[in-house]
Amino acid sequence: MKSKLTKAFSAILAGSILLGCVALTGCGDSGSKEPAGPSEEQLTAVRDDLKTNKHMEGLGDVTKMELYENGERSAATEMVSAKDNKLIYYTADKKRVVNFPDGYLIDLGLDWQPDFSLSPLRTRYSTDNAVLTITQEKNTYASMEQYLDECITRYIKNDSFLAANNLERTKETYTKEFGEYSAEFINVRINDMEEGGLANYSYAILTRADSNDFFFFTLKYNQPEDLEAIVESFQKVRVQGVGVYTKKFDLKEPANWNAETKAYYEKLKNQDYIDWGIFSNNLAKIGMKSDVPALEKKMDYKFPIISEYIHYSQNEFPTDLTDILDKEGRQLQLTYQYTTSNNTELDGYTPALDIYRGLGDDKLREFAKQVKAYGKPVLFRLNNEMNTDWTSYCGIVTMVDPDIFIETWERFYRIFEEEGVDNTIWIFNPGGDSLPPCKWANYINYMPDSDYVQMMGLTGYEANNQETNKSFETIYNDIFKKNEPFFKEWPCIISEFGCGSGSDNQYADSQAEWVKGMFDALEAGKFPNIKAAVWFNGNDYNSDGSVQNRYALKTGNDKTMKAFKDGFSRTQP
């Protein structure tokens, strides 16, 4: 369907096509000489026509325009309203961005460059010294106040959290009115940041009294920037079209892997069955001597993968465990987490911000040396379930900025490279559902560049508390649907999952049915990209120490043991 703006837009482009070709792709070979600018008559025609467009009011003389269609610059002469359209108008000293899917326009300096690659979630504009991210959010709680406190401001307005992490409020929080919108401004600085780092954060939350929809601005910078001036230019426009993704994550294999790691990865990636694994508490001391062998005897299956967790506060490679695994011919999956509290006490200290500052390099380097010394392949999962609100490194704890997760991930990866670590297969493993329920917190905003990741990790639990009971197939269908635009060709590992049997094991029968249904789906070839799966043989606990969700398998649950045994016999080579 053509937009009502099509006529005016066509006239604009018809009068400025030479000018547009300077800025738009598709107007000629990339190596061709830049065409001459438009004549004075053409410029006059463009300016006269633009005066009829309400989106240009107050902008002044326009010298250039760009159309972005579905994330890419376009030389089209008509705007199709069903597509993801962004218009950028230039004057001598600024640019105006009209974002039709999100329904707003803003004015920025000429040096701000747009990024529309994750348009359904966010738009981003950056200079050499600043990054501005804008998301359109929706309150889904009983009140806007509750939603903002739970989903955005919980820590950046928490004085004890700021003090514990060497953060400083640079201005008192204040509110200003902009027409029908009210904007709350929050300003925080990360002290002792590395030179050149984007240490200053300014946030603006634009709300309307009669709406649950609002806009969230995050501006980070190392040179003075005025978020208030940008917000003042904000205008709501009629929504047209929908955002589309253009971000790509191409699977890449590191050139520095040793032969054994490369061979293991190729074997895993190309196999048409699943290598199963298990996590159990105190594996080196207890689990490998009792829990795991007992389960394996009941299931008539030897788990080729054993999973273990290491925290930043520990920072010690599990040599005692790997000695056992090597003797028994098993593979290690190792999860490393930036936490000193086992992901509790989130309003206290988080090492993620110190790692972001560059203050954790020596400690991370020491761990990298231990991994290199081991030498054998390691399935290495860093900071799983980052897209939640319950880990020490999740976005709401780290300045409401998923970029900090990415930068600390890539920093650790580069340290591994510098230390010659050639035996790690890095797994990016978000939780199945992103929390808080906000666009800014969506899992894909946390994804590092694909140069730094080799496998997609999956996590989807079924608590099996009889209030809800989703099948394995339903849970992982939902996850793969989310992943489809980005990771269609990637090998996947369910790095942890499980189905509960009830706090007192009262739902053991339905756990057995769930396991049977899981193997039914896998036998039918439902998820060919899943190459490995690790059962979390532990429990969730309430604050009083009682079991909340029992995922630990009991050898006395004969039906569950039989479901595993039959499933392995049906699906293993």
N, C-alpha and C positions, 0 to 999 in steps of 0.2 A: 504494500500500500504506500502511495506517495504521501509525503508530508505536506501540510499546508504551506511549509516554508519552501517547497520545491521551486515554485516560480521565482521567488526572490533569490533563492540560492543559485538557480541556474543562471539568472541574470548576472549575479555577482561573479560566478566563475567564467561566464562568457566574456565579461569585460576584463577579467584579470587572469586569463589562462596562461599568458606568458609568465606572469608573476608567480602563479601557482606552481608552474613547472620547476621553478627554482627550488621550491620547498617540498613538493610532493613526489613520491616514488611513482614509477610507471609512466613518466612523461618523456622518457628517452633512455639511452644507454647510460649506465652510471659513470662511464669514463668520458662521456661527451663534454664538450666545452659548455660552460654555464651560459644559458641564453641571455640575450640582452633584456634589460628591464622594460617594463611597459612604458608606453608613451604617456605624456602629461594628460592627453585626452582620455586615455584608458584609466589612469589613476583617478581623474575627476569623475568618470562614470562610476567607478567602483565606490568612491566615497558618497556620491549622491545616492546610489542605490542602497548602500548600507544604512543610510539615515532612515529608511523605511522599516528596518528590522529592529524590533523592540529589544532584542538582545544586545544591541550596540549602543543603546542610549547612554550618554555621558562618557563614551569611550574616546571621542575625538577622532582625528584623522587616521583612518586605517590604511596601512601600507601593504599588508600581506594577509593571507588567510590560509589555513590548512584544514582539510577534512580528514579525520580518522574514522575509518569504517571497519568495524570488527577488529579493532586493535591495531590496524595498520594504516599508514598514510595512503590516501587514495586520490586519484585524479578525476574521480567521477564528477559529472556536472549536475547530477540530481541526487538528492538525499532521500533514501528509502527509509521511512520512519520505523519499520520493523527491525532494522539492523541496529547494531551498537554504534551510534554516531557520537563523535566529539568534534566540535568546531573550535578552532583557535584563531582569534583575530589579533593582529599585531598593529601597534602604533609605534611612534618613535621611541617610546620609553617603557612600554609594558605590553603584555599579552593578556587577552581575556579567553578563558577556557569555558566552553559551554558543554556540560556533561548531560546529555539528554536521558540516558537510562537512569541516572541517579537524581536528575531533576534540579540541577543547580548550575550557577556560573560563578566564577571568581576571577579576580585580577591578580596577576603576578608580574614580577620583573622579567625582563627579556631573557635572563640567563637561566630561568627555571625550565628544566626539560621534563616532558611528561613520560609516564610509564603506565600504559593501559592494559598490560598483559594479564592482570588478574581482575579485570573489570567487574565481574559479578560480585567481587568481595571488596575491592578497594581501588582508588586511584592514587597515584603517587607522582610527586614532582620533586626534582632534586637539582641542586647546584653543587659546585665543588665543596661547599661548606655547610650544606643543610639538606635535610630530607623532610618533605611534608607528605603525610599520609592522611587521606580522608576516607572515612567509611560512613555509609548510611545504615544506621542501626534501628532496631525496633524493641521497645520495652515489652517484655512478655511476663512481667511480674505484677504483683498487686498494685504497686505504685512505681512511678518513675524514680523516686528517691531510693527505694529499695534496690531497684535494678542497677542504678548507677553505682551504688555502694558495693553491691556484690560483684559487678561485672567490669567496673572500670577503676573506681577511685579507692578501692579497699586498702591498698598499700601506699599509693602515692600521696594520700592525705593522712597517713598514719604516722604520727610523730615518732613513736617508738621504733617503727620499722625504718624510718628515715635515719634515725640516730644509729641503729644497729648496723646499717650498711653504708655509713659515711656519705649520706645523701643530704642535700640542703635545700630547703624551700627558699627560692630567691625572691619571691614576692608572696605576700599573703593572698590566699585564694579570694577572687573577687568576681562579681557578676555585672554584666552590662547588657542593656537592651538594644537590639538592632531590629527595628520595626516590629514584626510579629514574633520574632525570635528573642529568646533570652540566652546569653552565652556565659557559661561559667569558665573562668580561666584559672589554670593551675600551672605553677612554674617550679620546676625542681632541677637541681644540678647534681651530677655525679662528680663528687670531689676526687682529686688525685687521679684524674683520667690521663691516659697517655697523651703526649703532645699530638695535636691534630685530631684527636678523637671528638666525636659529637657528644659533648658532655652535658649540654644544656637542653632541657626538655620543656616545651610549652604545650599545654593541652587546652583545647576549647571544646565544650560540649554545648551544642546549639539545640535547644528544645523549644517547643511551642505548647502553650497551655492546653490546646484542644487536640493534641496529637500524641500518639505513642511512638511515632517516627521521630528520629533525631539524627543529627550529624555529629561525628566525632573527628576532631582534628588533632593530629600529633605532629608537632614540629620539633625536630632535634637539630642542633647547630653548634658550630664552634666559632662563628662570627656573629655579631649582633643581628637578629632578625626580629621583625615585628609581626607576630601572629595576629594581634588585634587588628592591624591594618588589613590583613588578608581577609579576616572574618568580616570586617566592615564592608568589604566589596561583595560579599556573598549575597546572591539573589536566588530565590526559588524560581525554577522554570517548569513548564509542563513536561511531565515524564513522557518520553517516547522510546520505544524499543527496549531491548534487554541487553545486559552486558554479556560478553562472550569471553572465553579464555583463549589466549594465544600463547601463554607460557608453555614452553616445552622442556622436558627433562629427558634427554637422550641417555640411554644406558651406556656406560663406558667402563672398560676394564683397565685397571692401572697397569702401566708398563713395568712397574718395579716389583711386582709380586714374585716371590720365589717359586720354583717349579712345583713344589708340593701344594702350595696355596692355589696356584693357577689351576692345577689338575683337579683339586677338590671343588673349586668353584665351577669349573666346566662340567664336572660330573653332576653336581647338584643342579645346575641350571638346565641341563639337558635330560635329566631323568624323568620318567613318566610315572613315578610313584613318590610317596612321601617318606622322608626320614623323620622318625618320631623322636622326640626328646622329652625330658622331664626335669623339673626343678623340685628339690625338696630341701628343707632346712638342714643346716649343719652337715652338708653333704660329705665333706672330707672326714668328719669325725663319726657321724652316725649313719647318714642316709645311704652311703655306698656300701655300708656293712649290713643294713637291715631293710629300710624302706624300699629302696629300689630293687634289690634282689628278690624280695618277697613279692612285689608287684609283678616283676618280670616272670617269676615262676608261675603265678596265677594266669598271666596273659599269654604265656608261651612266646615271649618276644623280648629281645634285648634292645634297649633304647640306645641308638647310636649317638644321640646328642644329650649331653648333660649341661644344664644351665646354672650359672652362678652370678651373684651380684657383688659389686664392689662400690663403695662410696668414696668420695673425694677425701673424707676424713681418714679413711683407711689407707687407700692409695697403694695397696700391696697386691701384687699378682698372686693368684691362688696356686702356688707351686705344689702344696700338699695335695690339692685336688688333681692337678694335671698329671702328677706322678701316677696317681691311680688310673686316670683316664688313659694315659699312654699305655700302661700295662694291659688294660682291658680293651684297647682298640676303639676308644670312644672319642667323640669330637666335642670340644668346648664351645658353648655359647656364653660370652661374658658380657654382662650389662654393667656399664660404668655410669654412675650418677653424680652430678654436681650437688651433693648434699652433705651436711654434717649432722643432720638430725633424723635421718631415715625418712625424709620428706614430711616431717612434723614441724611444729613451731614455725610456721611460715611467716609470722609477723616478726621473726627474729632475723638472724644472720643467714644470708645465702652466699655461698662461694661463687655463684655464677657471675655476680657483679664484679668481684675481684678478678676473676678470670677475664672478664671483659676489659677491665682496666689494664690487663697485662701483668697482674701481680701473682698469678698462679703458674707462670711458665715453668719455673724450676721444678715444681711438684709434678706437673704434667709430664715434663721431660724425664723425670726419674721413672715414672710409670712406663713411659714409652720404651725406655731402655730394658725394663723387665720383660715387656712383651717381646721385644726383639730377641732377647736372650732365650726365650722359650722356643722360638723358631718355627713351631708347627702352626698350621692354620688355626685362626681364631675367628669365630663369628662374633663380631664386635658391635654391640648395640649401645649407643651413647644416648643417655637422657631420654628414655622412653616415656611416652604419655606426656609429652611437653604441652600438648594442646588441651590441658585440663586446668583445674584450679586447685590441685592437691599435691603438686610437686614443687620442690625448692627452686626449680629452674623454669617453671611455667611462665607464660607471658604476663599474667597479672602481677606476679611477684617481681619480674624483671622489667619494670618501667612501662608496662602495658605495650611492650615492643618486641614482637617475635624476631626482629632482626638481631637482637642480642643472643638469642638461641643460635641463630645461624652463624653469627660471627664467632661465638665461642666454640661451636662445633668445628668450623673451618680452621680456627686457631689450633685446636688440639690435633686435627688431621695434619696440618703443616708441621707441627712438632714431631709427629710420627715420621713424616717424610724426612725431616732434617736428621733424625736419629737412625735413619735407614731401616725402619720397620717395614718389612716386606711380607708379612704373614697375617694381615688383618683384612677381613671382609666387612665393610661398614654397613650397618643396617639402620635405616631411618624408620622409626616405629612410633607413629602417633597412636593415640587411643581411638577406639571406634567412633566415639561421639566427641565433638569438640565442645569444650566448656571453658569459660562461660559461653552461653548461647549467643555469640556475637560474631559478626563478620570479621572483625579484627583478629579474633581468636581462632579462625578456621585453620585446620591443620596444614593446609598447603602454604599458608603464610610462613610456616616454620621450615619449609623444605630447603636445605642447602643446595648449592649448585651441584649438578649431577657429577661433576668431577670428584666430588667428595663422598659419594654414596654408591654402593654396588647392589644392595638388595632392599626391597620394600618389606618392612615389617608390619604385621597385622596383629591386632588385639581385639577380641570381642568375647566377653564373658556372658554366660547365662547364670544368674544367681539361683534360679530355680526355687523361688520362694512361694510359688503357686499363685502369686498375684499376676505375674507375667511369666511367660515361658516361650521365648522365641527359639526356634530350631536353629541348629548350626547353619543350615542352608540359608535361612532368612537373614541371620546375622551377617554372614559373609557375602551374601548377595548385596546387601546394603553397602558394605564396605567396598566391594569391588565396583559398585556403581559410582561411588564417590571418586574412586581412583581412576576410573576409565579415561577421563580426559588427559591424564598425565602419565600413567604407569602401565599402559596396556601390555607392553612387551617385557615388563620387568619380572625377574624371578622373585617370588614372595616366600616369606617365612612367617608363620604364626609364632611369634617369639614367646608369647605366653597367652594361655587361655584356659578355660575350664567350664564345667557345669557343676553347680552345687548339688548337695544332697540334703539340704536343710540344716538348720543350726544344730539339730539333734539327730541328724541322719534320717529324719522322718520321710524324706522324699527320695530315698535311694532308688525306688522303682522307676520314677520318672527320670532320674539321672541316667539309668540304664537305657531307657527309651531314647533319650537325647543322644547318647553315644551311638546307639544303633543307627539312628537317623543320620548322624554325621557320616558314618561309614557307608550308608546307602548312597548319600550324595556324592561321596568321593568315588565310590565304585562306578557310579553312573558318569563319571568324568566331568562333574560340575565345575571344578576349580583347577584346571590344569596348571595354572601358574604357581600354585602352592607346592613348594618343593620340600618344606620341612614344617613341623608343628611341635610345639613344646607345651606339655601340660603343666600348669602351675599347681604343684602338689602341696599347697598350703592353704591357709584360711585368712579371711578378713575377720577382725575382732572389734568388738565394741569397746568403749572407753573403760568399762568395768572388767575387761578381760574375757568376757564371754564370746563365744563364736557368733559372728554375724552371718557370714557366708562360708559354708564348708566346701572348699574345693579339693581338699586333701582326700585322696582315694583310700578307701578302706578295703583291705583284702577280703574282709568278711561280707562285703556287698557282692554276693555271688552273681547276681544278674548283671551288675556293672562289669565285673571281671570277665564274665562270659561275652558281653557285648564287645569288649576290647579284643578278647582272644579271637572271636569270630571275625571281627572287622579286620584285624591284622591278617588273618588267613585269607580273607577275600581280596585284600588290596596290595599286599606286599609281593614282590617278585619271588 
